Amino acid sequence: MINKLSALSLCILSTSLLVCQDKNYCPQQLTPLTEKSSDYYATKQGVTIGVRCLDYDNTYKIFGDRVSKIFYHKNPLTPIQISVTNNSHETLLIENASIGLKLELIKNIQSRLYFMSSSMKAAICLGCALPLGLLGFGLAGVGLIAGLELGCPTVSIAGIAIGGGMCAASLGLLIATSAIFVQKKSEHVNATIDDYIEKTALGNKAVKIPAGCSVDILVFAKDKNVKDNFDIMFITDENNQKLTFNVQL
C-alpha cells in the first residue's frame, strides 16, 4: 500500500514540475536561414530559398519540453523550416500542394502537442480519484461500525481503518485537484502553441509573399515521408507563372 501511495505521490510531483516548466513557455521565433545554416540554399529569378530539417535542439527552442511528442512519438515527425526572400517584382504564392512531400495537417500537429485534453482530465478524476474516494469512505465506515459494534478492544483497529480510509479519500481528492490544476495551467500553453503554429506553419490556405518581403515557414512530415529530393513550387499571383526549386537535402 505504501509503495502504491509513493508512486501516486511521485506522479503528482512530476506533473506539478512539468506544469511549472510550462508556465514559463515562450516559443522562439524562427531565425531566417542563411546559406551556411541551410541544408539547401538556392536563388532563381530573384527568389532565394533556404531549407533545413530542424534537429531536436532547434525544435526544443520552439516547443519546449513537448518536443518529445515530435521526435519520440510512435510516428516521429521531421520539422522543416523554409526561408523565402522574394526580391523579384511579383507576389509569390506557396501552399501545401506546392511542396513535394506528404505533409501533416496543422490540426494533427496541434492535438499531438497538447499536454492534457479534457477527456484525459476526466479519466484521471474518474479512474483514480473516485475509486480512492470510495475506498476511503468504505474503510472509514467499516472502522466506525467495528468500533461501535465490538467495543473498546477494537478501538485501535477501528482508528486505523478510519485513518487509512480518510487518507485514501484525501489522496483521491488530491489527485482530482491536481488533474484540474494541470489542465488549467496547460490551457495557456496549448493556446500559445495553437497561435504559433497557425502563424508559422503552412496550412490549408496559400501564403502570399509580396515583392521585397521575406517569410519563414514551418512544415511537418512524418520521418518515413521525408525524401532527400523533392520540389518546392511557387506561383506568381499576377500571371500564374511557376517557379520550381528542386530541393536536395
MIDOSE-1310 file (N, C-alpha, C; in nm, 2 decimals, decimal comma, always signed):
residues 249
mink	+0,08/-0,12/+0,00/+0,00/+0,00/+0,00/+0,09/+0,13/+0,00; +0,20/+0,12/+0,08/+0,28/+0,24/+0,09/+0,35/+0,26/-0,04; +0,39/+0,15/-0,11/+0,46/+0,17/-0,24/+0,36/+0,23/-0,34; +0,23/+0,19/-0,34/+0,14/+0,25/-0,43/+0,11/+0,40/-0,40
lsal	+0,11/+0,43/-0,27/+0,09/+0,57/-0,24/+0,21/+0,66/-0,28; +0,33/+0,60/-0,26/+0,45/+0,67/-0,30/+0,46/+0,69/-0,45; +0,41/+0,59/-0,53/+0,41/+0,60/-0,67/+0,31/+0,71/-0,72; +0,20/+0,72/-0,65/+0,10/+0,82/-0,69/+0,15/+0,96/-0,65
slci	+0,22/+0,97/-0,53/+0,27/+1,10/-0,49/+0,38/+1,14/-0,59; +0,46/+1,05/-0,63/+0,57/+1,08/-0,73/+0,51/+1,13/-0,86; +0,40/+1,07/-0,90/+0,33/+1,11/-1,03/+0,28/+1,25/-1,01; +0,22/+1,28/-0,90/+0,16/+1,42/-0,88/+0,28/+1,52/-0,88
lsts	+0,39/+1,48/-0,81/+0,50/+1,57/-0,80/+0,56/+1,60/-0,94; +0,58/+1,49/-1,02/+0,63/+1,51/-1,16/+0,54/+1,59/-1,24; +0,41/+1,57/-1,23/+0,31/+1,65/-1,31/+0,32/+1,80/-1,27; +0,34/+1,83/-1,14/+0,35/+1,96/-1,09/+0,47/+2,03/-1,14
llvc	+0,58/+1,96/-1,15/+0,71/+2,01/-1,21/+0,69/+2,05/-1,35; +0,62/+1,96/-1,43/+0,60/+1,99/-1,57/+0,52/+2,11/-1,59; +0,42/+2,13/-1,50/+0,33/+2,25/-1,51/+0,42/+2,37/-1,48; +0,51/+2,37/-1,39/+0,59/+2,48/-1,36/+0,68/+2,52/-1,47
qdkn	+0,73/+2,42/-1,55/+0,81/+2,45/-1,67/+0,72/+2,51/-1,77; +0,60/+2,46/-1,79/+0,51/+2,51/-1,89/+0,47/+2,65/-1,87; +0,46/+2,69/-1,74/+0,42/+2,83/-1,71/+0,51/+2,93/-1,77; +0,64/+2,90/-1,79/+0,74/+2,99/-1,85/+0,76/+2,97/-2,00
ycpq	+0,67/+2,89/-2,06/+0,68/+2,86/-2,20/+0,67/+2,98/-2,29; +0,76/+3,00/-2,38/+0,76/+3,11/-2,48/+0,83/+3,07/-2,60; +0,76/+3,04/-2,71/+0,83/+2,98/-2,83/+0,92/+3,08/-2,89; +1,04/+3,03/-2,93/+1,13/+3,12/-3,00/+1,09/+3,13/-3,15
qltp	+1,10/+3,25/-3,20/+1,07/+3,27/-3,34/+1,18/+3,21/-3,43; +1,14/+3,17/-3,55/+1,23/+3,11/-3,65/+1,33/+3,22/-3,69; +1,46/+3,18/-3,69/+1,57/+3,26/-3,74/+1,59/+3,24/-3,89; +1,58/+3,35/-3,97/+1,59/+3,33/-4,11/+1,72/+3,25/-4,15
ltek	+1,71/+3,16/-4,24/+1,82/+3,07/-4,28/+1,92/+3,14/-4,37; +2,04/+3,11/-4,35/+2,15/+3,16/-4,44/+2,20/+3,05/-4,52; +2,29/+3,07/-4,61/+2,35/+2,97/-4,69/+2,42/+2,87/-4,60; +2,49/+2,92/-4,50/+2,56/+2,84/-4,40/+2,47/+2,75/-4,32
ssdy	+2,36/+2,80/-4,28/+2,27/+2,73/-4,18/+2,17/+2,64/-4,25; +2,17/+2,64/-4,38/+2,07/+2,57/-4,46/+2,12/+2,43/-4,50; +2,03/+2,34/-4,52/+2,06/+2,21/-4,58/+2,06/+2,22/-4,73; +1,97/+2,32/-4,78/+1,96/+2,35/-4,92/+1,95/+2,50/-4,93
yatk	+2,01/+2,56/-5,03/+2,01/+2,71/-5,04/+2,03/+2,74/-5,19; +1,94/+2,82/-5,25/+1,95/+2,85/-5,39/+1,87/+2,98/-5,42; +1,91/+3,04/-5,54/+1,84/+3,16/-5,58/+1,81/+3,14/-5,73; +1,68/+3,18/-5,76/+1,63/+3,18/-5,90/+1,55/+3,30/-5,93
qgvt	+1,57/+3,37/-6,03/+1,49/+3,48/-6,08/+1,45/+3,57/-5,96; +1,55/+3,60/-5,88/+1,54/+3,70/-5,77/+1,47/+3,64/-5,65; +1,45/+3,51/-5,65/+1,39/+3,45/-5,53/+1,49/+3,35/-5,47; +1,51/+3,37/-5,34/+1,61/+3,29/-5,27/+1,54/+3,21/-5,16
igvr	+1,57/+3,08/-5,16/+1,51/+2,99/-5,05/+1,62/+2,92/-4,98; +1,59/+2,90/-4,85/+1,68/+2,81/-4,77/+1,59/+2,71/-4,70; +1,64/+2,58/-4,70/+1,56/+2,47/-4,64/+1,64/+2,40/-4,54; +1,59/+2,37/-4,42/+1,66/+2,30/-4,32/+1,57/+2,21/-4,24
cldy	+1,61/+2,08/-4,22/+1,54/+1,99/-4,13/+1,58/+2,02/-3,99; +1,49/+2,06/-3,90/+1,53/+2,11/-3,77/+1,56/+1,98/-3,68; +1,67/+1,99/-3,60/+1,70/+1,89/-3,51/+1,63/+1,91/-3,37; +1,66/+1,82/-3,28/+1,59/+1,82/-3,15/+1,62/+1,95/-3,08
dnty	+1,74/+2,00/-3,08/+1,78/+2,12/-3,00/+1,70/+2,25/-3,06; +1,70/+2,26/-3,19/+1,63/+2,37/-3,25/+1,48/+2,37/-3,23; +1,43/+2,25/-3,24/+1,28/+2,23/-3,22/+1,25/+2,25/-3,07; +1,34/+2,22/-2,98/+1,31/+2,24/-2,84/+1,30/+2,39/-2,81
kifg	+1,37/+2,48/-2,88/+1,36/+2,62/-2,86/+1,22/+2,67/-2,90; +1,15/+2,60/-2,98/+1,02/+2,64/-3,02/+0,91/+2,58/-2,93; +0,92/+2,45/-2,91/+0,81/+2,38/-2,84/+0,84/+2,33/-2,70; +0,96/+2,37/-2,65/+1,00/+2,33/-2,51/+1,00/+2,18/-2,49
drvs	+0,95/+2,15/-2,36/+0,95/+2,01/-2,32/+0,86/+1,92/-2,41; +0,77/+1,98/-2,48/+0,68/+1,90/-2,56/+0,74/+1,85/-2,69; +0,87/+1,88/-2,71/+0,94/+1,84/-2,83/+0,95/+1,69/-2,84; +0,94/+1,62/-2,73/+0,94/+1,47/-2,73/+0,83/+1,41/-2,80
kify	+0,71/+1,49/-2,81/+0,60/+1,44/-2,88/+0,62/+1,45/-3,03; +0,72/+1,52/-3,07/+0,75/+1,52/-3,22/+0,85/+1,42/-3,25; +0,96/+1,40/-3,17/+1,07/+1,31/-3,21/+1,05/+1,17/-3,15; +0,98/+1,16/-3,04/+0,98/+1,02/-2,97/+0,84/+0,96/-2,97
hknp	+0,76/+1,01/-3,06/+0,62/+0,96/-3,08/+0,63/+0,83/-3,16; +0,53/+0,75/-3,16/+0,53/+0,62/-3,24/+0,54/+0,65/-3,39; +0,49/+0,77/-3,43/+0,51/+0,82/-3,56/+0,59/+0,95/-3,56; +0,72/+0,94/-3,54/+0,80/+1,06/-3,53/+0,79/+1,16/-3,65
ltpi	+0,80/+1,29/-3,62/+0,79/+1,39/-3,73/+0,93/+1,45/-3,75; +0,94/+1,51/-3,87/+1,06/+1,59/-3,91/+1,00/+1,74/-3,93; +1,04/+1,83/-3,84/+1,00/+1,97/-3,87/+1,10/+2,03/-3,98; +1,04/+2,10/-4,08/+1,12/+2,15/-4,18/+1,10/+2,30/-4,19
qisv	+1,21/+2,38/-4,18/+1,20/+2,53/-4,19/+1,23/+2,57/-4,34; +1,15/+2,66/-4,39/+1,17/+2,71/-4,53/+1,17/+2,86/-4,52; +1,29/+2,92/-4,55/+1,30/+3,06/-4,55/+1,30/+3,11/-4,70; +1,21/+3,21/-4,72/+1,20/+3,26/-4,86/+1,22/+3,41/-4,86
tnns	+1,30/+3,46/-4,95/+1,33/+3,60/-4,97/+1,29/+3,63/-5,11; +1,19/+3,72/-5,13/+1,13/+3,75/-5,26/+1,19/+3,88/-5,31; +1,29/+3,88/-5,39/+1,35/+4,00/-5,45/+1,31/+4,02/-5,59; +1,20/+3,94/-5,63/+1,15/+3,96/-5,77/+1,06/+4,08/-5,77
hetl	+0,99/+4,10/-5,88/+0,89/+4,21/-5,89/+0,75/+4,17/-5,88; +0,73/+4,04/-5,84/+0,59/+3,99/-5,83/+0,56/+3,92/-5,70; +0,44/+3,91/-5,66/+0,40/+3,84/-5,54/+0,39/+3,69/-5,57; +0,45/+3,62/-5,48/+0,45/+3,47/-5,49/+0,35/+3,41/-5,40
lien	+0,30/+3,29/-5,44/+0,21/+3,21/-5,36/+0,28/+3,07/-5,33; +0,26/+3,02/-5,21/+0,30/+2,89/-5,17/+0,20/+2,83/-5,09; +0,17/+2,70/-5,11/+0,07/+2,62/-5,03/+0,12/+2,48/-5,01; +0,04/+2,40/-4,93/+0,08/+2,26/-4,91/+0,11/+2,19/-5,03
asig	+0,02/+2,20/-5,13/+0,04/+2,13/-5,26/+0,16/+2,17/-5,33; +0,22/+2,28/-5,30/+0,34/+2,33/-5,37/+0,47/+2,26/-5,32; +0,46/+2,18/-5,22/+0,57/+2,11/-5,16/+0,56/+1,96/-5,19; +0,66/+1,91/-5,25/+0,66/+1,77/-5,30/+0,68/+1,66/-5,19
lkle	+0,61/+1,69/-5,07/+0,62/+1,59/-4,96/+0,48/+1,57/-4,91; +0,45/+1,46/-4,85/+0,32/+1,44/-4,78/+0,33/+1,50/-4,64; +0,27/+1,62/-4,63/+0,28/+1,70/-4,50/+0,17/+1,66/-4,41; +0,20/+1,68/-4,28/+0,09/+1,66/-4,18/+0,00/+1,79/-4,17
likn	-0,12/+1,76/-4,13/-0,22/+1,87/-4,12/-0,19/+1,95/-3,99; -0,21/+2,08/-3,99/-0,19/+2,16/-3,87/-0,26/+2,11/-3,75; -0,39/+2,07/-3,77/-0,47/+2,03/-3,66/-0,41/+1,90/-3,59; -0,35/+1,82/-3,67/-0,29/+1,70/-3,61/-0,17/+1,73/-3,53
iqsr	-0,09/+1,83/-3,58/+0,03/+1,88/-3,50/-0,02/+1,94/-3,37; -0,12/+2,02/-3,37/-0,17/+2,09/-3,25/-0,22/+1,99/-3,15; -0,30/+1,89/-3,19/-0,35/+1,80/-3,10/-0,24/+1,71/-3,04; -0,14/+1,68/-3,12/-0,03/+1,60/-3,07/+0,05/+1,67/-2,96
lyfm	+0,06/+1,80/-2,97/+0,15/+1,88/-2,88/+0,07/+1,92/-2,75; -0,06/+1,90/-2,75/-0,14/+1,92/-2,63/-0,08/+1,83/-2,52; -0,08/+1,89/-2,39/-0,03/+1,82/-2,28/-0,14/+1,73/-2,22; -0,26/+1,79/-2,20/-0,36/+1,72/-2,14/-0,50/+1,76/-2,19
sssm	-0,57/+1,67/-2,25/-0,70/+1,71/-2,30/-0,81/+1,70/-2,19; -0,93/+1,75/-2,22/-1,04/+1,74/-2,12/-1,07/+1,60/-2,09; -1,07/+1,51/-2,20/-1,10/+1,37/-2,18/-1,00/+1,30/-2,09; -0,87/+1,34/-2,10/-0,77/+1,28/-2,01/-0,79/+1,33/-1,87
kaai	-0,82/+1,45/-1,85/-0,85/+1,51/-1,72/-0,97/+1,43/-1,65; -1,07/+1,41/-1,73/-1,19/+1,33/-1,68/-1,15/+1,19/-1,64; -1,06/+1,13/-1,72/-1,02/+0,99/-1,70/-0,94/+0,98/-1,57; -0,86/+1,08/-1,55/-0,78/+1,08/-1,42/-0,87/+1,09/-1,30
clgc	-0,96/+1,19/-1,31/-1,05/+1,21/-1,20/-1,14/+1,09/-1,17; -1,19/+1,03/-1,27/-1,28/+0,92/-1,25/-1,21/+0,79/-1,22; -1,10/+0,77/-1,30/-1,02/+0,65/-1,29/-0,94/+0,63/-1,16; -0,90/+0,75/-1,10/-0,81/+0,74/-0,98/-0,88/+0,80/-0,86
alpl	-0,94/+0,92/-0,87/-0,99/+0,99/-0,76/-1,12/+0,92/-0,70; -1,21/+0,88/-0,79/-1,34/+0,82/-0,75/-1,32/+0,69/-0,68; -1,24/+0,59/-0,73/-1,22/+0,46/-0,66/-1,15/+0,49/-0,52; -1,05/+0,58/-0,52/-0,98/+0,60/-0,39/-1,07/+0,66/-0,29
gllg	-1,16/+0,75/-0,34/-1,25/+0,82/-0,25/-1,35/+0,72/-0,20; -1,41/+0,63/-0,28/-1,50/+0,53/-0,24/-1,43/+0,43/-0,14; -1,31/+0,39/-0,17/-1,24/+0,30/-0,09/-1,21/+0,37/+0,05; -1,18/+0,49/+0,05/-1,15/+0,56/+0,17/-1,27/+0,57/+0,26
fgla	-1,38/+0,61/+0,20/-1,51/+0,63/+0,28/-1,56/+0,49/+0,33; -1,53/+0,39/+0,24/-1,57/+0,25/+0,28/-1,49/+0,20/+0,40; -1,36/+0,22/+0,40/-1,28/+0,18/+0,51/-1,32/+0,26/+0,64; -1,34/+0,39/+0,62/-1,38/+0,47/+0,74/-1,51/+0,41/+0,80
gvgl	-1,61/+0,38/+0,71/-1,73/+0,32/+0,75/-1,72/+0,19/+0,83; -1,63/+0,10/+0,77/-1,61/-0,03/+0,83/-1,54/-0,01/+0,97; -1,45/+0,08/+0,98/-1,38/+0,11/+1,10/-1,48/+0,16/+1,21; -1,57/+0,25/+1,17/-1,66/+0,31/+1,26/-1,76/+0,21/+1,31
iagl	-1,81/+0,12/+1,22/-1,90/+0,01/+1,26/-1,84/-0,08/+1,35; -1,71/-0,12/+1,32/-1,64/-0,21/+1,41/-1,62/-0,16/+1,55; -1,59/-0,03/+1,55/-1,57/+0,03/+1,68/-1,70/+0,04/+1,76; -1,81/+0,06/+1,70/-1,94/+0,07/+1,77/-1,99/-0,06/+1,81
elgc	-1,98/-0,16/+1,72/-2,03/-0,29/+1,75/-1,95/-0,38/+1,84; -1,82/-0,37/+1,83/-1,73/-0,46/+1,91/-1,67/-0,40/+2,03; -1,68/-0,27/+2,05/-1,64/-0,21/+2,17/-1,50/-0,17/+2,18; -1,46/-0,13/+2,30/-1,32/-0,07/+2,32/-1,21/-0,16/+2,27
ptvs	-1,21/-0,29/+2,28/-1,09/-0,37/+2,24/-1,05/-0,35/+2,10; -1,14/-0,31/+2,02/-1,11/-0,29/+1,87/-1,10/-0,14/+1,83; -1,09/-0,06/+1,94/-1,09/+0,09/+1,90/-0,97/+0,12/+1,82; -0,85/+0,05/+1,85/-0,73/+0,08/+1,77/-0,75/+0,04/+1,63
iagi	-0,81/-0,08/+1,61/-0,83/-0,13/+1,47/-0,92/-0,04/+1,40; -1,03/+0,01/+1,47/-1,12/+0,10/+1,41/-1,05/+0,23/+1,37; -0,97/+0,28/+1,46/-0,90/+0,40/+1,43/-0,81/+0,39/+1,31; -0,74/+0,27/+1,30/-0,65/+0,25/+1,19/-0,73/+0,25/+1,06
aigg	-0,85/+0,18/+1,06/-0,93/+0,17/+0,94/-0,98/+0,31/+0,90; -1,03/+0,39/+1,00/-1,08/+0,52/+0,98/-0,97/+0,61/+0,92; -0,85/+0,60/+0,99/-0,74/+0,69/+0,94/-0,70/+0,65/+0,80; -0,69/+0,52/+0,77/-0,65/+0,48/+0,64/-0,75/+0,52/+0,54
gmca	-0,88/+0,51/+0,58/-0,98/+0,54/+0,48/-0,98/+0,69/+0,45; -0,96/+0,77/+0,55/-0,96/+0,92/+0,53/-0,83/+0,96/+0,45; -0,73/+0,88/+0,47/-0,60/+0,91/+0,39/-0,63/+0,88/+0,24; -0,69/+0,76/+0,22/-0,72/+0,73/+0,08/-0,82/+0,83/+0,01
aslg	-0,92/+0,87/+0,09/-1,01/+0,97/+0,04/-0,94/+1,10/+0,01; -0,85/+1,14/+0,10/-0,78/+1,27/+0,08/-0,69/+1,26/-0,04; -0,63/+1,14/-0,06/-0,54/+1,13/-0,18/-0,62/+1,13/-0,31; -0,74/+1,07/-0,30/-0,82/+1,08/-0,42/-0,86/+1,22/-0,45
llia	-0,89/+1,30/-0,35/-0,93/+1,44/-0,37/-0,81/+1,52/-0,43; -0,69/+1,48/-0,37/-0,56/+1,55/-0,42/-0,54/+1,52/-0,57; -0,56/+1,40/-0,61/-0,53/+1,36/-0,75/-0,63/+1,44/-0,84; -0,76/+1,44/-0,80/-0,86/+1,51/-0,88/-0,82/+1,66/-0,89
tsai	-0,79/+1,72/-0,77/-0,75/+1,86/-0,77/-0,63/+1,89/-0,86; -0,53/+1,80/-0,85/-0,41/+1,81/-0,93/-0,44/+1,80/-1,08; -0,52/+1,71/-1,12/-0,56/+1,70/-1,26/-0,62/+1,83/-1,31; -0,71/+1,88/-1,23/-0,78/+2,01/-1,28/-0,68/+2,12/-1,28
fvqk	-0,59/+2,13/-1,18/-0,48/+2,23/-1,18/-0,39/+2,22/-1,30; -0,35/+2,10/-1,34/-0,26/+2,08/-1,45/-0,34/+2,12/-1,58; -0,46/+2,08/-1,59/-0,54/+2,12/-1,71/-0,55/+2,27/-1,73; -0,57/+2,34/-1,61/-0,59/+2,49/-1,62/-0,46/+2,55/-1,66
kseh	-0,35/+2,51/-1,61/-0,22/+2,57/-1,65/-0,18/+2,53/-1,79; -0,22/+2,41/-1,84/-0,19/+2,37/-1,97/-0,27/+2,44/-2,08; -0,38/+2,49/-2,04/-0,47/+2,56/-2,14/-0,40/+2,68/-2,20; -0,32/+2,75/-2,12/-0,25/+2,87/-2,17/-0,14/+2,82/-2,27
vnat	-0,07/+2,72/-2,24/+0,04/+2,67/-2,32/-0,02/+2,62/-2,45; -0,13/+2,54/-2,44/-0,19/+2,49/-2,56/-0,24/+2,60/-2,66; -0,29/+2,71/-2,60/-0,34/+2,82/-2,68/-0,22/+2,89/-2,74; -0,10/+2,90/-2,67/+0,02/+2,96/-2,73/+0,07/+2,88/-2,84
iddy	+0,07/+2,75/-2,83/+0,11/+2,66/-2,94/+0,02/+2,67/-3,06; -0,11/+2,68/-3,03/-0,21/+2,70/-3,14/-0,17/+2,82/-3,22; -0,15/+2,93/-3,15/-0,13/+3,06/-3,21/+0,00/+3,06/-3,29; +0,11/+3,00/-3,23/+0,24/+2,99/-3,30/+0,23/+2,91/-3,43
iekt	+0,16/+2,80/-3,42/+0,16/+2,71/-3,54/+0,07/+2,77/-3,65; -0,04/+2,83/-3,61/-0,13/+2,90/-3,71/-0,06/+3,01/-3,78; +0,03/+3,08/-3,71/+0,10/+3,20/-3,77/+0,23/+3,15/-3,85; +0,29/+3,04/-3,81/+0,42/+3,00/-3,87/+0,41/+2,88/-3,97
algn	+0,32/+2,78/-3,93/+0,32/+2,66/-4,01/+0,23/+2,69/-4,14; +0,27/+2,61/-4,24/+0,19/+2,62/-4,37/+0,06/+2,54/-4,36; -0,05/+2,61/-4,37/-0,18/+2,55/-4,35/-0,25/+2,52/-4,48; -0,38/+2,52/-4,48/-0,46/+2,49/-4,59/-0,47/+2,61/-4,69
kavk	-0,45/+2,73/-4,64/-0,45/+2,85/-4,73/-0,31/+2,88/-4,78; -0,31/+2,94/-4,90/-0,18/+2,98/-4,96/-0,13/+3,10/-4,89; +0,01/+3,10/-4,88/+0,07/+3,21/-4,81/+0,12/+3,30/-4,92; +0,09/+3,43/-4,91/+0,14/+3,53/-5,01/+0,27/+3,59/-4,96
ipag	+0,37/+3,60/-5,06/+0,50/+3,67/-5,03/+0,51/+3,78/-5,12; +0,48/+3,90/-5,08/+0,49/+4,02/-5,17/+0,64/+4,04/-5,21; +0,66/+4,12/-5,32/+0,79/+4,15/-5,37/+0,86/+4,23/-5,26; +0,99/+4,20/-5,24/+1,07/+4,27/-5,14/+1,05/+4,22/-5,00
csvd	+0,97/+4,11/-4,98/+0,95/+4,06/-4,85/+1,01/+3,92/-4,82; +1,03/+3,89/-4,70/+1,08/+3,76/-4,66/+0,99/+3,69/-4,56; +0,98/+3,56/-4,57/+0,90/+3,48/-4,47/+0,97/+3,36/-4,43; +0,94/+3,31/-4,31/+0,99/+3,18/-4,26/+0,87/+3,09/-4,23
ilvf	+0,87/+2,98/-4,29/+0,76/+2,88/-4,29/+0,80/+2,75/-4,22; +0,71/+2,69/-4,14/+0,74/+2,56/-4,08/+0,64/+2,46/-4,13; +0,69/+2,35/-4,18/+0,61/+2,24/-4,22/+0,65/+2,11/-4,15; +0,56/+2,01/-4,14/+0,59/+1,89/-4,07/+0,56/+1,77/-4,16
akdk	+0,65/+1,67/-4,16/+0,62/+1,55/-4,23/+0,67/+1,43/-4,15; +0,60/+1,32/-4,15/+0,65/+1,20/-4,08/+0,78/+1,16/-4,14; +0,87/+1,11/-4,05/+1,00/+1,07/-4,09/+1,00/+0,98/-4,22; +0,91/+0,89/-4,22/+0,91/+0,80/-4,33/+0,87/+0,86/-4,46
nvkd	+0,81/+0,98/-4,46/+0,76/+1,05/-4,58/+0,86/+1,16/-4,62; +0,97/+1,18/-4,55/+1,07/+1,28/-4,59/+1,17/+1,22/-4,69; +1,18/+1,29/-4,80/+1,27/+1,24/-4,91/+1,39/+1,34/-4,92; +1,50/+1,28/-4,97/+1,62/+1,36/-4,99/+1,61/+1,46/-5,11
nfdi	+1,51/+1,43/-5,19/+1,50/+1,51/-5,31/+1,35/+1,54/-5,34; +1,31/+1,66/-5,34/+1,17/+1,70/-5,36/+1,16/+1,84/-5,41; +1,05/+1,88/-5,47/+1,03/+2,01/-5,53/+0,95/+2,10/-5,44; +0,99/+2,23/-5,45/+0,91/+2,34/-5,39/+0,87/+2,43/-5,50
mfit	+0,75/+2,45/-5,52/+0,70/+2,53/-5,63/+0,63/+2,66/-5,58; +0,66/+2,77/-5,64/+0,59/+2,90/-5,62/+0,51/+2,94/-5,74; +0,40/+3,01/-5,72/+0,32/+3,06/-5,83/+0,31/+3,21/-5,82; +0,33/+3,28/-5,93/+0,32/+3,42/-5,92/+0,17/+3,46/-5,92
denn	+0,14/+3,55/-5,83/+0,00/+3,59/-5,81/-0,07/+3,66/-5,93; +0,01/+3,73/-6,01/-0,04/+3,81/-6,12/-0,07/+3,72/-6,24; +0,02/+3,64/-6,28/+0,00/+3,57/-6,41/+0,02/+3,41/-6,40; +0,02/+3,36/-6,28/+0,02/+3,22/-6,25/+0,14/+3,15/-6,31
qklt	+0,25/+3,21/-6,33/+0,38/+3,15/-6,37/+0,44/+3,07/-6,26; +0,50/+2,96/-6,29/+0,55/+2,87/-6,19/+0,71/+2,89/-6,18; +0,75/+2,88/-6,05/+0,89/+2,89/-6,03/+0,92/+2,77/-5,93; +1,00/+2,67/-5,98/+1,03/+2,55/-5,91/+1,17/+2,53/-5,86
fnvq	+1,19/+2,50/-5,74/+1,32/+2,46/-5,68/+1,33/+2,31/-5,66; +1,43/+2,25/-5,70/+1,45/+2,11/-5,67/+1,54/+2,10/-5,55; +1,48/+2,07/-5,44/+1,55/+2,07/-5,31/+1,62/+1,93/-5,29; +1,75/+1,94/-5,26/+1,83/+1,82/-5,24/+1,89/+1,84/-5,10
l	+1,84/+1,76/-5,01/+1,89/+1,76/-4,87/+2,01/+1,68/-4,84
